[in-house]
């Protein structure tokens, strides 16, 4: 869709526009993008996904990109929620319940079909964002503002400059797009952080490849691609 782009484009824009002296700014950039989107108050509508979860010892790891669940089924039958079911009956065909990061099932082993709402991501696992001029500029200025607040020094821009630009562009971006609800606003922020909490994005970024003003490099199945051509991204 022409109105949607990868957040990779924003990273490339920050690199080209502000020319950070090294790649250390990447350590927090992804999280800053999530914060900026929450600050604007708009995000892409959640996607509905379906995935098969492997159950071992009654537990199944939930998808990292899950914002909220729609339902779970086993052998074609919907599993009820265990709310109101006594703990001693949960092993006897009772329902499921959820703990942070995993699902607890009423059976020991098998596969569960999970239908859930997720943050839209590109083929690299990077979240998608709106392709809107003010939206992109707001996020870019927020990244730079947050970098400066963390002690980064820039030869041209200071915190006050970036804050003013962030305020200007975020207000414009907010006019046309709204977050569906407060609950989804909070869930979005929690899920965005969870997508990158394993540290692999930062660990693999640029490994074994040259870093320049024109390319952002990375590796790993759930991180950045081996090579990203800026011109190709711009034409997508």
BAVOKOL-555320 format. One record per residue: residue number from 1; residue in three letters; chain; z, x, y of N, C-alpha, C in turn. Coordinates in nm, 3 decimals. Layout:
BEGIN
NUM:ALA:A:Z:X:Y:Z:X:Y:Z:X:Y;
...
This chain:
BEGIN
1:UNK:A:0.000:0.084:-0.120:0.000:0.000:0.000:0.000:0.087:0.125;
2:UNK:A:-0.079:0.053:0.226:-0.094:0.136:0.345:0.031:0.136:0.432;
3:UNK:A:0.118:0.036:0.418:0.237:0.030:0.502:0.356:0.096:0.437;
4:UNK:A:0.333:0.167:0.326:0.441:0.235:0.255:0.400:0.379:0.229;
5:UNK:A:0.492:0.471:0.251:0.468:0.612:0.225:0.588:0.672:0.152;
6:UNK:A:0.568:0.789:0.097:0.678:0.860:0.033:0.764:0.928:0.140;
7:UNK:A:0.893:0.940:0.114:0.980:1.011:0.206:0.944:1.159:0.213;
8:UNK:A:0.860:1.205:0.119:0.807:1.341:0.128:0.734:1.363:0.259;
9:UNK:A:0.663:1.261:0.307:0.589:1.273:0.433:0.684:1.302:0.548;
10:UNK:A:0.799:1.241:0.547:0.898:1.265:0.652:0.948:1.409:0.645;
11:UNK:A:0.972:1.458:0.524:1.016:1.597:0.508:0.911:1.694:0.562;
12:UNK:A:0.786:1.665:0.532:0.677:1.750:0.582:0.669:1.745:0.734;
13:UNK:A:0.689:1.626:0.790:0.685:1.611:0.936:0.798:1.691:1.003;
14:UNK:A:0.916:1.685:0.945:1.030:1.760:1.000:1.001:1.909:0.996;
15:UNK:A:0.946:1.953:0.885:0.914:2.095:0.872:0.810:2.139:0.975;
16:UNK:A:0.707:2.056:0.993:0.599:2.092:1.085:0.642:2.080:1.231;
17:UNK:A:0.718:1.974:1.262:0.752:1.947:1.402:0.866:2.037:1.452;
18:UNK:A:0.969:2.053:1.372:1.087:2.126:1.418:1.091:2.270:1.369;
19:UNK:A:1.008:2.302:1.269:0.996:2.438:1.217:1.132:2.502:1.186;
20:UNK:A:1.208:2.446:1.095:1.335:2.509:1.056:1.311:2.652:1.008;
21:UNK:A:1.405:2.738:1.035:1.385:2.880:1.008:1.384:2.914:0.860;
22:UNK:A:1.443:2.830:0.776:1.439:2.851:0.631:1.449:2.715:0.564;
23:UNK:A:1.467:2.715:0.433:1.470:2.588:0.360:1.610:2.533:0.341;
24:UNK:A:1.709:2.592:0.404:1.847:2.545:0.386:1.867:2.403:0.440;
25:UNK:A:1.784:2.361:0.534:1.795:2.226:0.589:1.769:2.118:0.485;
26:UNK:A:1.700:2.156:0.376:1.668:2.060:0.272:1.791:2.015:0.195;
27:UNK:A:1.898:2.093:0.199:2.017:2.060:0.121:2.071:1.922:0.152;
28:UNK:A:2.058:1.877:0.277:2.111:1.747:0.315:2.004:1.649:0.365;
29:UNK:A:1.879:1.693:0.374:1.776:1.611:0.436:1.756:1.477:0.366;
30:UNK:A:1.753:1.478:0.234:1.734:1.354:0.161:1.846:1.255:0.191;
31:UNK:A:1.968:1.303:0.194:2.081:1.214:0.224:2.074:1.165:0.368;
32:UNK:A:2.029:1.250:0.459:2.015:1.208:0.599:1.912:1.096:0.612;
33:UNK:A:1.805:1.102:0.531:1.704:0.996:0.535:1.768:0.863:0.497;
34:UNK:A:1.848:0.865:0.392:1.917:0.743:0.351:2.009:0.690:0.459;
35:UNK:A:2.082:0.779:0.524:2.173:0.738:0.632:2.094:0.677:0.748;
36:UNK:A:1.980:0.739:0.781:1.900:0.690:0.892:1.847:0.550:0.864;
37:UNK:A:1.801:0.528:0.741:1.750:0.396:0.705:1.860:0.291:0.715;
38:UNK:A:1.981:0.327:0.673:2.093:0.235:0.688:2.122:0.211:0.836;
39:UNK:A:2.110:0.316:0.917:2.135:0.301:1.060:2.033:0.211:1.128;
40:UNK:A:1.908:0.223:1.086:1.803:0.135:1.140:1.828:-0.008:1.095;
41:UNK:A:1.880:-0.021:0.974:1.910:-0.154:0.921:1.797:-0.217:0.844;
42:UNK:A:1.700:-0.136:0.802:1.585:-0.187:0.728:1.552:-0.095:0.612;
43:UNK:A:1.507:-0.155:0.504:1.460:-0.078:0.389:1.358:-0.162:0.314;
44:UNK:A:1.279:-0.097:0.230:1.181:-0.170:0.151:1.250:-0.269:0.058;
45:UNK:A:1.187:-0.383:0.032:1.244:-0.476:-0.066:1.262:-0.407:-0.200;
46:UNK:A:1.367:-0.443:-0.269:1.394:-0.382:-0.399:1.289:-0.423:-0.501;
47:UNK:A:1.260:-0.331:-0.594:1.169:-0.358:-0.704:1.246:-0.414:-0.822;
48:UNK:A:1.180:-0.498:-0.901:1.238:-0.543:-1.027:1.182:-0.457:-1.139;
49:UNK:A:1.270:-0.395:-1.215:1.229:-0.306:-1.323:1.294:-0.351:-1.454;
50:UNK:A:1.233:-0.305:-1.564:1.288:-0.332:-1.697:1.285:-0.201:-1.776;
51:UNK:A:1.397:-0.168:-1.839:1.405:-0.044:-1.914:1.493:-0.065:-2.037;
52:UNK:A:1.464:0.011:-2.142:1.541:0.001:-2.265:1.652:0.107:-2.263;
53:UNK:A:1.776:0.065:-2.282:1.890:0.155:-2.280:1.941:0.177:-2.422;
54:UNK:A:1.969:0.302:-2.456:2.021:0.335:-2.588:2.173:0.321:-2.587;
55:UNK:A:2.225:0.248:-2.683:2.369:0.224:-2.692:2.429:0.314:-2.799;
56:UNK:A:2.528:0.393:-2.762:2.601:0.480:-2.854:2.750:0.458:-2.830;
57:UNK:A:2.821:0.426:-2.937:2.964:0.398:-2.926:2.992:0.291:-2.820;
58:UNK:A:2.907:0.190:-2.821:2.921:0.073:-2.735:2.886:0.100:-2.589;
59:UNK:A:2.846:0.219:-2.555:2.816:0.253:-2.417:2.669:0.288:-2.397;
60:UNK:A:2.615:0.247:-2.284:2.479:0.282:-2.246:2.479:0.326:-2.100;
61:UNK:A:2.412:0.438:-2.071:2.406:0.489:-1.935:2.311:0.402:-1.852;
62:UNK:A:2.357:0.357:-1.737:2.276:0.272:-1.650:2.174:0.356:-1.572;
63:UNK:A:2.059:0.298:-1.536:1.958:0.372:-1.458:2.015:0.419:-1.325;
64:UNK:A:1.980:0.540:-1.285:2.031:0.596:-1.160:1.977:0.523:-1.038;
65:UNK:A:1.858:0.463:-1.050:1.799:0.395:-0.935:1.837:0.247:-0.929;
66:UNK:A:1.932:0.205:-1.011:1.971:0.064:-1.013:2.060:0.030:-0.895;
67:UNK:A:2.017:-0.067:-0.816:2.098:-0.118:-0.706:2.184:-0.234:-0.754;
68:UNK:A:2.123:-0.321:-0.833:2.195:-0.436:-0.889:2.128:-0.477:-1.019;
69:UNK:A:2.203:-0.532:-1.112:2.145:-0.575:-1.239:2.111:-0.723:-1.234;
70:UNK:A:2.007:-0.759:-1.308:1.967:-0.899:-1.322:2.016:-0.955:-1.454;
71:UNK:A:2.003:-0.875:-1.561:2.052:-0.921:-1.690:2.025:-0.821:-1.799;
72:UNK:A:2.092:-0.841:-1.914:2.077:-0.755:-2.030:2.049:-0.843:-2.152;
73:UNK:A:1.966:-0.792:-2.243:1.936:-0.867:-2.365:1.938:-0.773:-2.485;
74:UNK:A:1.968:-0.831:-2.601:1.977:-0.755:-2.725:1.908:-0.836:-2.835;
75:UNK:A:1.808:-0.775:-2.899:1.730:-0.844:-3.003:1.673:-0.976:-2.953;
76:UNK:A:1.627:-0.975:-2.827:1.564:-1.092:-2.771:1.657:-1.198:-2.717;
77:UNK:A:1.787:-1.176:-2.729:1.885:-1.274:-2.680:1.963:-1.215:-2.562;
78:UNK:A:1.981:-1.296:-2.463:2.053:-1.253:-2.344:2.200:-1.230:-2.377;
79:UNK:A:2.254:-1.119:-2.329:2.396:-1.089:-2.350:2.476:-1.149:-2.236;
80:UNK:A:2.576:-1.229:-2.266:2.656:-1.289:-2.158:2.752:-1.187:-2.098;
81:UNK:A:2.794:-1.212:-1.977:2.893:-1.126:-1.915:3.028:-1.154:-1.980;
82:UNK:A:3.110:-1.050:-1.990:3.238:-1.063:-2.060:3.347:-1.123:-1.973;
83:UNK:A:3.312:-1.167:-1.855:3.412:-1.225:-1.766:3.481:-1.343:-1.834;
84:UNK:A:3.613:-1.337:-1.841:3.690:-1.445:-1.902:3.705:-1.432:-2.052;
85:UNK:A:3.635:-1.334:-2.114:3.648:-1.315:-2.259:3.762:-1.218:-2.285;
86:UNK:A:3.861:-1.254:-2.364:3.973:-1.163:-2.393:3.925:-1.032:-2.452;
87:UNK:A:3.992:-0.924:-2.418:3.951:-0.791:-2.463:3.940:-0.783:-2.614;
88:UNK:A:4.032:-0.851:-2.688:4.030:-0.841:-2.833:3.911:-0.912:-2.896;
89:UNK:A:3.839:-0.995:-2.817:3.724:-1.067:-2.869:3.591:-1.004:-2.828;
90:UNK:A:3.596:-0.901:-2.747:3.472:-0.842:-2.697:3.396:-0.767:-2.804;
91:UNK:A:3.461:-0.730:-2.911:3.392:-0.664:-3.022:3.333:-0.764:-3.120;
92:UNK:A:3.354:-0.889:-3.100:3.314:-0.992:-3.195:3.206:-1.083:-3.135;
93:UNK:A:3.098:-1.022:-3.091:2.989:-1.099:-3.037:3.014:-1.149:-2.896;
94:UNK:A:3.109:-1.086:-2.826:3.138:-1.126:-2.689:3.035:-1.071:-2.593;
95:UNK:A:3.071:-1.066:-2.466:2.976:-1.023:-2.365:2.988:-0.877:-2.328;
96:UNK:A:2.912:-0.839:-2.226:2.914:-0.702:-2.176:3.003:-0.696:-2.052;
97:UNK:A:3.041:-0.576:-2.017:3.101:-0.551:-1.888:3.056:-0.414:-1.841;
98:UNK:A:3.071:-0.390:-1.713:3.016:-0.268:-1.654:3.126:-0.184:-1.591;
99:UNK:A:3.116:-0.055:-1.617:3.198:0.046:-1.551:3.104:0.132:-1.467;
100:UNK:A:3.156:0.207:-1.370:3.069:0.289:-1.287:2.979:0.381:-1.369;
101:UNK:A:2.849:0.359:-1.360:2.753:0.447:-1.426:2.714:0.408:-1.567;
102:UNK:A:2.785:0.316:-1.630:2.748:0.281:-1.766:2.784:0.137:-1.800;
103:UNK:A:2.718:0.089:-1.905:2.735:-0.048:-1.955:2.814:-0.043:-2.085;
104:UNK:A:2.909:-0.134:-2.101:2.985:-0.146:-2.224:2.937:-0.270:-2.297;
105:UNK:A:2.893:-0.251:-2.423:2.831:-0.360:-2.500:2.925:-0.410:-2.609;
106:UNK:A:2.900:-0.531:-2.659:2.984:-0.587:-2.764:2.941:-0.544:-2.905;
107:UNK:A:2.864:-0.433:-2.915:2.824:-0.378:-3.044:2.819:-0.227:-3.030;
108:UNK:A:2.827:-0.157:-3.142:2.843:-0.012:-3.140:2.714:0.065:-3.110;
109:UNK:A:2.604:0.026:-3.172:2.479:0.100:-3.156:2.361:0.005:-3.146;
110:UNK:A:2.253:0.053:-3.088:2.133:-0.027:-3.077:2.063:0.001:-2.945;
111:UNK:A:1.978:-0.091:-2.903:1.906:-0.079:-2.777:1.919:-0.208:-2.699;
112:UNK:A:1.941:-0.193:-2.569:1.958:-0.307:-2.479:1.846:-0.304:-2.376;
113:UNK:A:1.784:-0.419:-2.355:1.685:-0.428:-2.248:1.756:-0.462:-2.118;
114:UNK:A:1.735:-0.379:-2.018:1.802:-0.396:-1.888:1.698:-0.433:-1.782;
115:UNK:A:1.719:-0.544:-1.716:1.633:-0.586:-1.604:1.718:-0.573:-1.478;
116:UNK:A:1.665:-0.500:-1.379:1.747:-0.469:-1.263:1.664:-0.453:-1.136;
117:UNK:A:1.734:-0.450:-1.023:1.672:-0.423:-0.894:1.689:-0.275:-0.862;
118:UNK:A:1.582:-0.214:-0.811:1.584:-0.070:-0.788:1.522:-0.035:-0.654;
119:UNK:A:1.562:0.081:-0.601:1.497:0.136:-0.482:1.356:0.182:-0.521;
120:UNK:A:1.253:0.141:-0.448:1.116:0.185:-0.481:1.102:0.336:-0.461;
121:UNK:A:1.042:0.403:-0.559:1.022:0.548:-0.551:0.878:0.581:-0.583;
122:UNK:A:0.836:0.703:-0.546:0.701:0.748:-0.579:0.700:0.811:-0.717;
123:UNK:A:0.587:0.870:-0.755:0.574:0.927:-0.889:0.663:1.049:-0.910;
124:UNK:A:0.716:1.105:-0.802:0.804:1.221:-0.814:0.951:1.182:-0.818;
125:UNK:A:0.978:1.053:-0.797:1.116:1.007:-0.792:1.175:1.007:-0.652;
126:UNK:A:1.090:1.033:-0.551:1.136:1.030:-0.413:1.122:0.889:-0.357;
127:UNK:A:1.224:0.838:-0.289:1.219:0.700:-0.236:1.104:0.679:-0.139;
128:UNK:A:1.051:0.557:-0.139:0.945:0.517:-0.047:1.006:0.460:0.081;
129:UNK:A:0.933:0.475:0.192:0.979:0.424:0.321:0.862:0.355:0.391;
130:UNK:A:0.893:0.282:0.497:0.788:0.213:0.573:0.700:0.314:0.646;
131:UNK:A:0.571:0.287:0.646:0.475:0.369:0.719:0.458:0.311:0.860;
132:UNK:A:0.557:0.334:0.942:0.560:0.284:1.079:0.595:0.401:1.171;
133:UNK:A:0.524:0.415:1.281:0.542:0.530:1.369:0.687:0.546:1.414;
134:UNK:A:0.745:0.440:1.473:0.881:0.451:1.523:0.981:0.467:1.410;
135:UNK:A:0.953:0.406:1.297:1.041:0.419:1.180:1.049:0.564:1.135;
136:UNK:A:0.931:0.627:1.122:0.928:0.766:1.080:0.992:0.858:1.183;
137:UNK:A:0.959:0.835:1.311:1.015:0.921:1.415:1.167:0.907:1.422;
138:UNK:A:1.215:0.786:1.406:1.361:0.766:1.409:1.429:0.846:1.299;
139:UNK:A:1.374:0.840:1.180:1.434:0.913:1.067:1.426:1.063:1.090;
140:UNK:A:1.312:1.110:1.141:1.296:1.253:1.166:1.397:1.302:1.270;
141:UNK:A:1.413:1.227:1.379:1.509:1.267:1.482:1.652:1.259:1.431;
142:UNK:A:1.678:1.164:1.342:1.812:1.155:1.284:1.842:1.278:1.198;
143:UNK:A:1.743:1.322:1.122:1.762:1.442:1.040:1.797:1.561:1.129;
144:UNK:A:1.718:1.580:1.236:1.743:1.692:1.325:1.878:1.679:1.393;
145:UNK:A:1.912:1.559:1.437:2.041:1.535:1.502:2.157:1.568:1.406;
146:UNK:A:2.143:1.528:1.281:2.249:1.554:1.182:2.259:1.701:1.150;
147:UNK:A:2.145:1.770:1.148:2.147:1.915:1.126:2.223:1.986:1.237;
148:UNK:A:2.196:1.946:1.362:2.263:2.006:1.476:2.413:1.976:1.474;
149:UNK:A:2.448:1.856:1.432:2.589:1.819:1.423:2.662:1.900:1.316;
150:UNK:A:2.585:1.951:1.220:2.644:2.030:1.111:2.650:2.179:1.143;
151:UNK:A:2.608:2.217:1.264:2.616:2.357:1.304:2.483:2.429:1.312;
152:UNK:A:2.374:2.361:1.278:2.242:2.424:1.288:2.205:2.441:1.435;
153:UNK:A:2.139:2.552:1.468:2.098:2.579:1.606:1.946:2.580:1.615;
154:UNK:A:1.896:2.509:1.716:1.751:2.504:1.739:1.720:2.561:1.877;
155:UNK:A:1.607:2.632:1.887:1.571:2.699:2.012:1.533:2.601:2.123;
156:UNK:A:1.486:2.481:2.086:1.434:2.387:2.185:1.524:2.265:2.202;
157:UNK:A:1.562:2.202:2.092:1.633:2.075:2.098:1.784:2.092:2.081;
158:UNK:A:1.858:2.006:2.151:2.002:2.002:2.133:2.041:1.864:2.080;
159:UNK:A:2.169:1.846:2.050:2.216:1.721:1.991:2.189:1.601:2.082;
160:UNK:A:2.211:1.618:2.212:2.192:1.508:2.306:2.047:1.462:2.307;
161:UNK:A:1.953:1.556:2.304:1.810:1.521:2.301:1.776:1.439:2.177;
162:UNK:A:1.823:1.487:2.064:1.792:1.421:1.937:1.857:1.284:1.928;
163:UNK:A:1.979:1.273:1.978:2.048:1.145:1.975:1.973:1.041:2.059;
164:UNK:A:1.924:1.084:2.175:1.849:0.993:2.262:1.720:0.946:2.194;
165:UNK:A:1.649:1.039:2.130:1.525:1.004:2.061:1.553:0.913:1.941;
166:UNK:A:1.659:0.944:1.869:1.697:0.859:1.755:1.729:0.717:1.801;
167:UNK:A:1.804:0.704:1.908:1.840:0.572:1.960:1.716:0.496:2.004;
168:UNK:A:1.626:0.564:2.072:1.504:0.500:2.121:1.417:0.448:2.007;
169:UNK:A:1.385:0.535:1.910:1.293:0.497:1.804:1.358:0.403:1.702;
170:UNK:A:1.485:0.418:1.676:1.550:0.329:1.578:1.556:0.186:1.629;
171:UNK:A:1.578:0.170:1.761:1.581:0.035:1.819:1.444:-0.032:1.806;
172:UNK:A:1.337:0.045:1.829:1.203:-0.010:1.816:1.171:-0.045:1.671;
173:UNK:A:1.209:0.045:1.581:1.180:0.022:1.439:1.253:-0.100:1.386;
174:UNK:A:1.369:-0.126:1.440:1.452:-0.237:1.391:1.396:-0.373:1.431;
175:UNK:A:1.315:-0.376:1.535:1.266:-0.504:1.586:1.182:-0.582:1.485;
176:UNK:A:1.105:-0.510:1.403:1.012:-0.577:1.312:1.060:-0.585:1.168;
177:UNK:A:1.166:-0.514:1.134:1.209:-0.507:0.996:1.359:-0.522:0.989;
178:UNK:A:1.406:-0.602:0.896:1.548:-0.626:0.881:1.590:-0.607:0.735;
179:UNK:A:1.711:-0.553:0.716:1.769:-0.546:0.582:1.802:-0.687:0.537;
180:UNK:A:1.766:-0.727:0.414:1.787:-0.865:0.370:1.931:-0.915:0.383;
181:UNK:A:2.030:-0.834:0.350:2.168:-0.880:0.356:2.262:-0.762:0.367;
182:UNK:A:2.386:-0.790:0.406:2.486:-0.685:0.417:2.516:-0.624:0.280;
183:UNK:A:2.521:-0.705:0.177:2.549:-0.655:0.042:2.441:-0.558:-0.004;
184:UNK:A:2.314:-0.594:0.021:2.205:-0.505:-0.018:2.205:-0.379:0.068;
185:UNK:A:2.248:-0.391:0.193:2.260:-0.275:0.281:2.355:-0.172:0.221;
186:UNK:A:2.472:-0.218:0.176:2.572:-0.128:0.117:2.523:-0.074:-0.017;
187:UNK:A:2.466:-0.162:-0.100:2.417:-0.120:-0.231:2.307:-0.017:-0.219;
188:UNK:A:2.221:-0.032:-0.118:2.114:0.065:-0.094:2.172:0.204:-0.069;
189:UNK:A:2.273:0.211:0.019:2.333:0.340:0.050:2.397:0.405:-0.071;
190:UNK:A:2.465:0.326:-0.153:2.530:0.380:-0.272:2.427:0.432:-0.372;
191:UNK:A:2.319:0.357:-0.391:2.217:0.398:-0.488:2.140:0.520:-0.439;
192:UNK:A:2.110:0.527:-0.310:2.036:0.643:-0.255:2.111:0.772:-0.285;
193:UNK:A:2.243:0.770:-0.263:2.323:0.889:-0.289:2.322:0.922:-0.438;
194:UNK:A:2.329:0.821:-0.523:2.336:0.843:-0.667:2.208:0.904:-0.722;
195:UNK:A:2.094:0.877:-0.658:1.966:0.930:-0.705:1.965:1.083:-0.707;
196:UNK:A:2.043:1.145:-0.619:2.038:1.290:-0.605:2.173:1.357:-0.629;
197:UNK:A:2.267:1.285:-0.692:2.401:1.341:-0.706:2.413:1.447:-0.813;
198:UNK:A:2.305:1.469:-0.894:2.313:1.572:-0.997:2.280:1.711:-0.942;
199:UNK:A:2.235:1.720:-0.817:2.209:1.849:-0.754:2.078:1.913:-0.795;
200:UNK:A:2.001:1.851:-0.885:1.878:1.914:-0.933:1.773:1.925:-0.824;
201:UNK:A:1.769:1.829:-0.734:1.671:1.835:-0.625:1.692:1.963:-0.544;
202:UNK:A:1.816:1.990:-0.507:1.845:2.108:-0.426:1.828:2.236:-0.507;
203:UNK:A:1.869:2.232:-0.634:1.864:2.352:-0.717:1.721:2.397:-0.744;
204:UNK:A:1.630:2.300:-0.764:1.493:2.334:-0.803:1.397:2.346:-0.687;
205:UNK:A:1.442:2.310:-0.568:1.351:2.309:-0.454:1.295:2.449:-0.427;
206:UNK:A:1.162:2.460:-0.433:1.096:2.585:-0.400:1.110:2.696:-0.502;
207:UNK:A:1.164:2.664:-0.620:1.187:2.769:-0.718:1.057:2.834:-0.763;
208:UNK:A:1.047:2.965:-0.747:0.933:3.041:-0.795:0.806:3.024:-0.715;
209:UNK:A:0.817:2.961:-0.598:0.697:2.937:-0.518:0.721:2.977:-0.374;
210:UNK:A:0.614:3.001:-0.302:0.624:3.043:-0.163:0.656:2.925:-0.074;
211:UNK:A:0.735:2.948:0.029:0.770:2.845:0.127:0.699:2.878:0.257;
212:UNK:A:0.628:2.782:0.315:0.556:2.806:0.439:0.566:2.684:0.527;
213:UNK:A:0.509:2.693:0.647:0.511:2.581:0.740:0.420:2.468:0.697;
214:UNK:A:0.333:2.493:0.600:0.232:2.393:0.564:0.261:2.322:0.431;
215:UNK:A:0.353:2.375:0.353:0.377:2.315:0.222:0.525:2.303:0.195;
216:UNK:A:0.558:2.203:0.120:0.693:2.191:0.065:0.677:2.198:-0.085;
217:UNK:A:0.753:2.287:-0.146:0.734:2.313:-0.287:0.859:2.281:-0.364;
218:UNK:A:0.843:2.253:-0.493:0.960:2.224:-0.574:0.923:2.216:-0.720;
219:UNK:A:1.016:2.175:-0.801:0.992:2.162:-0.943:1.091:2.068:-1.006;
220:UNK:A:1.071:2.038:-1.132:1.161:1.949:-1.202:1.105:1.809:-1.210;
221:UNK:A:1.125:1.743:-1.324:1.063:1.612:-1.346:1.109:1.508:-1.247;
222:UNK:A:1.236:1.518:-1.202:1.288:1.415:-1.113:1.302:1.465:-0.970;
223:UNK:A:1.241:1.581:-0.941:1.254:1.635:-0.806:1.118:1.637:-0.739;
224:UNK:A:1.088:1.745:-0.669:0.961:1.754:-0.599:0.851:1.805:-0.691;
225:UNK:A:0.725:1.782:-0.655:0.615:1.827:-0.740:0.600:1.977:-0.734;
226:UNK:A:0.523:2.031:-0.831:0.500:2.175:-0.832:0.428:2.220:-0.705;
227:UNK:A:0.338:2.138:-0.659:0.269:2.172:-0.534:0.234:2.043:-0.463;
228:UNK:A:0.258:2.039:-0.335:0.227:1.921:-0.254:0.132:1.961:-0.144;
229:UNK:A:0.016:1.901:-0.143:-0.083:1.929:-0.039:-0.060:1.832:0.076;
230:UNK:A:-0.029:1.883:0.192:0.004:1.799:0.307:-0.113:1.709:0.348;
231:UNK:A:-0.235:1.761:0.340:-0.351:1.681:0.380:-0.373:1.564:0.286;
232:UNK:A:-0.350:1.587:0.156:-0.365:1.478:0.059:-0.262:1.370:0.084;
233:UNK:A:-0.139:1.412:0.115:-0.035:1.314:0.143:-0.071:1.231:0.265;
234:UNK:A:-0.127:1.295:0.366:-0.159:1.225:0.489:-0.271:1.123:0.467;
235:UNK:A:-0.357:1.149:0.368:-0.470:1.057:0.343:-0.434:0.942:0.251;
236:UNK:A:-0.316:0.949:0.188:-0.275:0.842:0.096:-0.229:0.719:0.171;
